[in-house]
């Protein structure tokens, strides 16, 4: 069975120059609160790179400090059992030999 827990995107967020200078750390923290997994930051260039739920990208694009958001790749994540992001229903345990 195919599972689709979440559609996620690898993105690069570029901040406007004035925000990159004054609000870089606050913006990174705000992205983390949106559950963005941060892979790399470059404060000198106002760049934050990471992975975020695809349905949150338009929200980030509207932030006043964001110059643009580049989406590198979008894919379906299937999280393993026990991961809090896993949305799959528990499978009924089937004992071998039962039909």
Protein Blocks (a to p, Z undefined) as FASTA:
>chain_A
ZZdfbacddddddddfklmmmmmmmmmmmmmmnopacfbdcfknopacddddfklmmmmm
mpmklmbdcdfbdcdddddehiaklcbdcdddddehiZZ
